[in-house]
Amino acid sequence: MKRSRNRNHKKIEITPKYFLLALTILCVLLMVLSLFFDGLFKPLRNFANSFIQPMQKGVNTVGEWAESKVDALKNYDKLIKENDELRDELSKCQTELAKYQLDSYELERLQKLYKLDEQYFDYSKTAARVISKDTNNWFDVFYIDKGSEDGISTGCNVLYGNGLCGIVIETGKDYSKVRAIIDDTSNVNAMILPSEAICNVSGSISNYNKGYLIVENIDKDASVSKGDQIVTSYVSNKYLPGITIGYVTEVKYDSNNLTKTAYITPAADFSGIQEVLVILDTKKTVIE
């Protein structure tokens, strides 16, 4: 009895070969029937079209979207590489631009030094670069990269901007120390043009912070006006004559009624000195 039951419940297996053959026969049969019974299959085709076409459009849309995303992903690495290359190129251009700007600024400074050199052509000079300065905001005391080996000695006058900057107070083989005319210990024997009145220009950091230096001991009868030029005097024992120091902005009488005091704007800007001209000639007698 058990064996007969097993025989009755034995599964019927259809191989893929027979299944494919059956589908083929069915397709052929449908093709033949559609040829002879077109009206019968027309509703079926319409139903199939109404169902399949929207699905096909959806599939096409999804396919196009997927294809666009695949293309975008393919181009992503390329865009990243191009972006990195552009970044590198931009960095190089910025570096080159900064170099050109520095060269331009240096050229401009050297052109000003050249004009200053022409202004005092009677004196032998050498250009030097500032290498250090004191902690003060202003360049009241600073060091340059040339010294005794370059012909510089104590007492050499230093030019910058449109005139006098200071004087060398110490030298080494390859460096020199400069004290500017704005330093609190500086005192320059000067002369006012065109009146040729003798006076003294006193250095003062606090005054320079306010935008001026003070010219003292001007004779009360001397003709001094706003805009007059202040130059180094021929009676100075440290400074060569005729070097521009600054220009008068204000004049007032002193309380003793014997002298006048003038306020001047220096010919040099002491906020950012980078290169200077050092006059190698000195006064025959230098008293420190």
C-alpha positions as CSV (number, residue, x, y, z in Angstrom):
1,M,0.0,0.0,0.0
2,K,2.8,2.4,0.8
3,R,4.5,1.8,-2.4
4,S,1.3,2.6,-4.4
5,R,0.9,5.9,-2.6
6,N,4.4,6.9,-3.4
7,R,3.9,6.2,-7.0
8,N,0.7,8.3,-7.1
9,H,2.4,11.3,-5.5
10,K,5.5,11.2,-7.6
11,K,6.3,14.8,-8.9
12,I,6.3,15.5,-12.6
13,E,9.4,17.4,-13.6
14,I,9.5,19.5,-16.8
15,T,12.9,20.1,-18.1
16,P,13.9,23.6,-19.5
17,K,14.2,22.2,-22.9
18,Y,10.6,21.1,-23.0
19,F,9.4,24.4,-21.5
20,L,11.2,26.4,-24.1
21,L,9.8,24.2,-26.8
22,A,6.3,24.8,-25.5
23,L,6.7,28.5,-25.4
24,T,8.0,28.5,-29.0
25,I,5.0,26.5,-30.2
26,L,2.7,28.9,-28.3
27,C,4.3,31.9,-29.9
28,V,4.1,30.3,-33.4
29,L,0.4,29.4,-32.7
30,L,-0.4,33.0,-31.6
31,M,1.3,34.4,-34.8
32,V,-0.7,32.1,-37.0
33,L,-4.0,32.9,-35.2
34,S,-3.2,36.7,-35.4
35,L,-2.9,36.4,-39.2
36,F,-6.2,34.7,-39.6
37,F,-8.2,36.2,-36.7
38,D,-6.9,39.7,-36.5
39,G,-10.2,41.1,-35.2
40,L,-10.2,38.6,-32.4
41,F,-6.7,39.5,-31.1
42,K,-7.1,43.3,-31.6
43,P,-8.7,43.9,-28.1
44,L,-5.9,41.8,-26.6
45,R,-3.2,43.9,-28.4
46,N,-4.9,47.1,-27.3
47,F,-5.0,45.9,-23.7
48,A,-1.4,44.8,-23.9
49,N,-0.3,48.1,-25.5
50,S,-2.2,50.1,-22.8
51,F,-0.4,48.2,-20.1
52,I,3.0,47.7,-21.7
53,Q,3.7,51.1,-23.3
54,P,3.5,53.2,-20.1
55,M,5.7,50.6,-18.4
56,Q,8.1,50.8,-21.3
57,K,8.2,54.6,-21.1
58,G,8.9,54.3,-17.4
59,V,11.6,51.8,-18.0
60,N,13.1,54.1,-20.6
61,T,13.0,57.1,-18.3
62,V,14.6,55.2,-15.5
63,G,17.2,53.9,-18.0
64,E,18.0,57.4,-19.2
65,W,18.3,58.7,-15.7
66,A,20.5,55.8,-14.7
67,E,22.6,56.3,-17.8
68,S,23.0,60.0,-17.0
69,K,24.1,59.1,-13.5
70,V,26.6,56.6,-14.8
71,D,28.0,59.2,-17.2
72,A,28.2,61.7,-14.3
73,L,30.0,59.2,-12.2
74,K,32.4,58.5,-15.1
75,N,33.0,62.2,-15.5
76,Y,33.4,62.8,-11.7
77,D,37.0,61.5,-11.5
78,K,37.9,63.5,-14.6
79,L,36.4,66.7,-13.1
80,I,38.2,66.1,-9.8
81,K,41.5,65.7,-11.7
82,E,40.8,68.8,-13.7
83,N,39.9,70.8,-10.6
84,D,43.1,69.7,-8.9
85,E,45.1,70.7,-11.9
86,L,43.4,74.1,-12.0
87,R,44.1,74.6,-8.2
88,D,47.8,73.8,-8.8
89,E,47.8,76.2,-11.8
90,L,46.1,78.9,-9.7
91,S,48.6,78.4,-6.9
92,K,51.5,78.8,-9.3
93,C,49.9,81.9,-10.8
94,Q,49.4,83.4,-7.3
95,T,53.0,82.7,-6.4
96,E,54.3,84.2,-9.7
97,L,52.0,87.3,-9.1
98,A,53.4,87.8,-5.6
99,K,56.9,87.5,-7.0
100,Y,56.1,90.1,-9.7
101,Q,54.6,92.4,-7.1
102,L,57.6,92.1,-4.9
103,D,59.9,92.8,-7.8
104,S,57.7,95.8,-8.8
105,Y,57.9,97.2,-5.3
106,E,61.6,96.7,-5.1
107,L,62.1,98.3,-8.6
108,E,60.0,101.3,-7.4
109,R,62.2,101.7,-4.3
110,L,65.4,101.4,-6.3
111,Q,64.1,104.0,-8.7
112,K,63.5,106.4,-5.8
113,L,67.0,105.7,-4.5
114,Y,68.3,106.4,-8.0
115,K,66.6,109.8,-8.0
116,L,68.0,110.5,-4.6
117,D,71.4,109.5,-5.8
118,E,71.1,112.0,-8.7
119,Q,70.0,114.7,-6.3
120,Y,73.3,114.5,-4.4
121,F,75.5,113.5,-7.3
122,D,78.5,115.4,-5.7
123,Y,78.9,112.7,-3.0
124,S,80.2,109.2,-3.3
125,K,77.5,106.7,-2.2
126,T,76.7,103.1,-1.8
127,A,73.3,101.4,-1.4
128,A,72.5,99.2,1.6
129,R,69.7,97.0,2.8
130,V,68.2,97.3,6.3
131,I,68.7,93.9,8.1
132,S,67.5,94.7,11.6
133,K,66.1,97.4,13.9
134,D,65.2,98.1,17.5
135,T,61.9,97.1,18.9
136,N,60.4,100.5,18.5
137,N,57.6,100.9,15.8
138,W,59.8,103.5,14.0
139,F,63.2,103.1,12.4
140,D,65.0,105.3,14.9
141,V,67.9,102.9,15.2
142,F,68.6,100.2,12.7
143,Y,71.3,98.1,11.1
144,I,72.3,97.8,7.4
145,D,74.1,95.0,5.6
146,K,77.3,96.9,4.7
147,G,80.2,98.0,6.8
148,S,83.9,98.9,6.8
149,E,84.7,96.5,3.9
150,D,82.4,98.5,1.8
151,G,84.0,101.9,2.7
152,I,81.5,102.8,5.4
153,S,82.8,104.4,8.6
154,T,81.4,106.1,11.7
155,G,80.0,109.5,10.8
156,C,78.7,108.6,7.3
157,N,75.4,110.3,6.5
158,V,72.5,108.1,5.5
159,L,69.9,109.1,2.9
160,Y,66.3,107.8,2.4
161,G,63.1,109.1,0.9
162,N,63.8,112.7,-0.2
163,G,66.6,113.5,2.1
164,L,68.5,112.9,5.3
165,C,67.7,109.8,7.3
166,G,70.4,109.6,9.9
167,I,74.1,108.9,10.6
168,V,76.3,105.8,11.0
169,I,77.3,105.5,14.7
170,E,78.9,102.0,14.6
171,T,80.5,99.8,11.9
172,G,81.7,96.2,11.6
173,K,83.2,94.5,8.6
174,D,79.8,93.7,7.0
175,Y,77.3,95.8,8.9
176,S,76.7,99.3,10.2
177,K,74.4,100.8,12.9
178,V,72.4,103.9,12.0
179,R,70.8,106.4,14.3
180,A,68.0,108.2,12.6
181,I,67.2,111.9,13.0
182,I,64.0,111.1,14.8
183,D,65.9,109.3,17.6
184,D,65.6,111.1,21.0
185,T,69.4,111.6,21.1
186,S,69.7,113.1,17.7
187,N,70.5,116.8,17.1
188,V,71.2,118.2,13.7
189,N,72.7,121.6,13.0
190,A,70.5,122.9,10.2
191,M,69.7,125.9,8.0
192,I,66.4,127.3,6.7
193,L,66.1,128.2,3.1
194,P,65.9,130.7,1.5
195,S,66.6,132.9,4.5
196,E,69.7,130.8,5.5
197,A,68.8,131.1,9.2
198,I,70.8,128.8,11.4
199,C,68.8,126.4,13.7
200,N,68.7,123.0,15.3
201,V,66.5,120.0,14.5
202,S,65.8,118.0,17.6
203,G,65.0,114.3,17.4
204,S,61.9,113.0,19.3
205,I,60.0,109.8,18.9
206,S,57.0,111.3,20.7
207,N,56.9,114.3,18.3
208,Y,57.4,112.1,15.3
209,N,54.4,110.1,16.5
210,K,52.4,113.3,16.1
211,G,53.7,113.8,12.6
212,Y,56.5,116.4,13.0
213,L,59.9,117.3,14.4
214,I,60.8,120.6,16.1
215,V,63.3,123.1,14.8
216,E,64.6,125.3,17.6
217,N,66.8,128.4,18.2
218,I,65.7,130.3,15.2
219,D,66.5,134.0,15.4
220,K,63.3,136.0,15.9
221,D,64.1,138.3,13.1
222,A,64.7,135.4,10.6
223,S,62.2,135.2,7.8
224,V,60.6,131.8,8.1
225,S,57.4,130.8,6.3
226,K,55.3,127.6,5.8
227,G,56.8,125.4,3.1
228,D,60.4,126.6,3.7
229,Q,63.1,123.9,3.2
230,I,65.3,122.8,6.1
231,V,68.7,121.5,5.1
232,T,71.9,120.4,6.9
233,S,74.1,123.4,7.8
234,Y,77.7,124.0,6.7
235,V,78.6,124.6,10.3
236,S,77.5,121.1,11.4
237,N,80.4,118.9,12.6
238,K,78.6,115.6,11.7
239,Y,76.5,116.2,8.6
240,L,77.5,117.3,5.2
241,P,75.9,120.5,4.0
242,G,72.8,121.0,1.9
243,I,71.0,117.7,2.6
244,T,67.2,118.1,2.9
245,I,65.8,117.4,6.3
246,G,62.2,118.5,5.9
247,Y,59.7,121.3,5.3
248,V,58.2,123.9,7.6
249,T,54.5,123.5,8.5
250,E,54.2,126.0,11.3
251,V,56.2,128.8,13.0
252,K,55.7,130.4,16.4
253,Y,57.6,132.8,18.7
254,D,59.1,131.5,21.9
255,S,58.2,132.9,25.3
256,N,61.7,134.7,25.6
257,N,60.8,136.8,22.5
258,L,64.4,136.2,21.3
259,T,63.9,133.0,19.2
260,K,61.3,131.2,17.2
261,T,60.3,127.5,16.9
262,A,59.2,125.8,13.8
263,Y,57.4,122.5,13.2
264,I,58.6,120.5,10.2
265,T,57.5,117.4,8.3
266,P,60.6,115.2,7.7
267,A,61.7,114.4,4.1
268,A,62.0,110.7,5.0
269,D,59.3,108.3,6.1
270,F,60.6,106.3,9.1
271,S,57.9,103.7,9.2
272,G,59.2,101.1,6.7
273,I,62.8,101.7,5.6
274,Q,64.2,98.8,3.5
275,E,67.0,100.3,1.4
276,V,69.1,103.4,2.1
277,L,72.0,105.3,0.5
278,V,75.1,105.8,2.5
279,I,77.3,108.8,1.7
280,L,80.9,107.5,1.9
281,D,82.3,111.1,2.3
282,T,82.4,112.4,5.8
283,K,83.1,115.7,7.5
284,K,86.8,116.2,8.1
285,T,86.3,116.5,11.8
286,V,83.8,114.2,13.4
287,I,82.9,114.7,17.1
288,E,80.8,112.1,18.8
